[in-house]
């Protein structure tokens, strides 16, 4: 039997079938969107897990590498190395206390390799010490975390064997300023003599250096190039004058010289060299009355005279920088606080002395020119001075 399409019942069945088909399509469509979202979320989650895995996986070996690399140094090696660095700054052993023996800090430091409380003088920047200590410890494959107190400027250095700030901490150093400690050091002035016996090029290298020192001004007319080199560079200088017998034509002041003559000489010197920071007067047989008169005449022009009796001659067979460094150390160890050294150096010796003096600067020695050091303490009437020139150099004027 053929179905009648116009039959109401058949129309109703057809509508139901179309509605059912539409519902299935809608469900399929939603299911497809949901599946796409699930795939996207799953992909992102998987990517995050993979990245997290590699991130944490790569981080772990870094910690192990820090702890094991080269293997860690022995505690005694690190301990002695730290003390060596501190001594290079002139810090004495009695200023270094073992915090592990201090009842107040013993509990927190008993498991550490070392725990040091270090007193440093107020004139020594704690940051300089921290820099040297950090450099040493890093060479030993250790890490350093430094914290500064904003008020006192004291430093606490935590030494670590790894990036783990709790389990990796193996030591601690506290750098604290103290007015009760003073380094054994001195103020030093190097005065270079006989610079006119160098080539003008070598003399220029010395004069143009950034070091603090003074020179003896050559007075001969044929040394005008050296005079200009010194004055043009505004290098601090002194003038050295000598007294001799009537036959000593090279002497600046001679026996039998008239008062008018030597006064005229002084006026001429003060006019030609108005910036000299001092006059050194030499002469074994110089009469005391004449010496006083010369001194008073210079003082009228605002110049100060230093008699050779205020200087100690230290003749060396060979003028080597290490001998000068040794002399500085010895005199400082004997209590000298201000040292003036007159010496003759080649350009190479000057460069070597500059290099070797760096260790003294680290220990608190202060290098300055004669004008600065002579004004440092005006209450002192004599300078603690050293004159050291090669015997073979014959200075002429």
TAHU-V891127 format. One record per backbone hydrogen bond with DSSP energy under -1.0 kcal/mol. NH is the residue of the N-H (numbers start at 1). CO is the residue of the C=O. E is the energy in kcal/mol with one decimal. If there is no record, write none. Layout:
NH,CO,E  NH,CO,E
//
This chain:
7,4,-1.6  11,7,-2.1  12,8,-2.0  13,9,-1.9  14,10,-2.1  15,11,-2.1  16,12,-2.0  17,13,-2.1  18,14,-2.2  19,15,-2.4  20,16,-2.4  21,17,-2.1  22,18,-2.3  23,19,-2.3  24,20,-1.9  25,21,-2.1  26,22,-2.5  27,23,-2.6  28,24,-2.5  29,25,-2.6  30,26,-2.7  31,27,-2.5  32,28,-2.1  33,29,-2.0  34,30,-2.7  35,31,-2.3  36,32,-2.1  37,33,-2.5  38,34,-2.6  39,35,-2.5  40,36,-2.5  41,37,-3.0  42,38,-2.6  43,39,-2.2  44,40,-2.5  45,41,-2.7  46,42,-2.4  47,43,-2.4  48,44,-2.5  49,45,-2.4  50,46,-2.4  51,47,-2.8  52,48,-2.8  53,49,-2.3  54,50,-2.4  55,51,-2.6  56,52,-2.5  57,53,-2.2  58,54,-2.3  59,55,-1.5  60,56,-1.5  63,59,-1.4  64,60,-1.9  65,61,-3.0  66,62,-2.2  67,63,-1.9  68,64,-2.3  69,65,-2.6  71,68,-2.1  78,74,-1.9  79,75,-2.7  80,76,-2.4  81,77,-1.9  82,78,-2.2  83,79,-1.8  84,80,-1.9  85,81,-2.1  86,82,-2.2  87,83,-2.2  88,84,-1.6  89,86,-1.2  90,87,-2.3  91,86,-1.8  95,92,-1.7  96,93,-1.8  97,117,-2.9  99,115,-3.0  101,98,-1.6  102,99,-1.0  105,102,-1.1  106,102,-1.6  110,106,-1.1  112,109,-1.3  113,170,-3.4  116,172,-2.6  117,97,-2.7  118,174,-3.4  119,95,-2.2  120,176,-2.5  124,121,-1.7  129,125,-1.2  130,126,-2.6  131,127,-2.2  132,128,-1.8  133,129,-2.6  134,130,-2.7  135,131,-2.0  136,132,-2.1  137,133,-2.6  138,134,-2.3  139,135,-1.5  141,138,-1.9  142,137,-2.0  143,160,-2.9  145,158,-2.5  147,156,-2.5  149,154,-2.9  153,149,-2.2  155,175,-2.1  156,147,-2.5  157,173,-3.4  158,145,-3.2  159,171,-2.9  160,143,-2.9  161,168,-3.2  168,164,-1.8  170,159,-2.7  171,159,-1.5  172,114,-1.5  173,157,-2.4  174,116,-2.9  175,155,-2.6  176,118,-3.0  178,120,-2.1  185,183,-1.1  187,337,-2.9  188,366,-3.5  189,339,-2.5  191,341,-3.7  192,214,-2.8  193,343,-3.0  197,194,-1.7  198,195,-1.5  203,199,-2.8  204,200,-1.9  205,201,-1.7  206,202,-1.7  207,203,-2.9  208,204,-2.4  209,206,-1.4  214,190,-2.6  215,236,-1.5  216,192,-2.5  217,238,-3.3  223,220,-1.6  227,223,-2.0  228,224,-2.6  229,225,-2.0  230,226,-2.1  231,227,-2.5  232,228,-3.0  233,229,-1.3  234,231,-1.1  235,230,-2.3  238,215,-2.5  239,278,-2.0  241,280,-3.2  243,282,-1.7  244,253,-2.3  248,245,-1.5  249,247,-1.7  251,248,-1.4  253,242,-2.4  255,244,-1.7  257,254,-1.9  262,258,-2.2  263,259,-2.3  264,260,-2.0  265,261,-1.8  266,262,-1.9  267,263,-2.3  268,264,-2.2  269,265,-2.2  270,266,-2.4  271,267,-1.8  272,268,-2.5  273,269,-2.6  276,273,-1.3  277,237,-2.7  279,304,-2.2  280,239,-2.7  281,306,-2.4  282,241,-2.9  286,283,-1.1  291,287,-2.6  292,288,-2.3  293,289,-2.0  294,290,-2.7  295,291,-2.3  296,292,-2.5  297,293,-2.2  298,294,-2.2  299,295,-2.1  300,296,-1.1  301,298,-1.5  302,299,-1.6  303,298,-2.0  306,279,-3.8  308,281,-1.9  310,307,-1.9  311,308,-1.6  314,387,-4.0  320,318,-1.5  323,320,-1.3  324,320,-1.2  325,321,-2.4  326,322,-2.4  327,323,-2.2  328,324,-2.4  329,325,-2.3  330,326,-2.7  331,327,-2.5  332,328,-2.2  333,329,-2.7  334,330,-1.3  335,332,-1.5  336,331,-2.5  339,187,-3.0  340,384,-2.0  341,189,-3.2  342,386,-3.7  343,191,-2.8  350,346,-2.5  351,347,-1.9  352,348,-2.1  353,349,-2.8  354,350,-2.3  355,351,-1.9  356,352,-2.7  357,353,-2.2  361,357,-2.3  362,358,-1.9  363,359,-1.0  364,361,-1.4  365,360,-2.4  366,186,-2.0  368,188,-2.7  373,369,-2.3  374,370,-2.5  375,371,-1.0  380,377,-1.6  385,383,-1.2  386,340,-4.6  387,312,-2.6  388,342,-4.9  393,390,-1.3
//
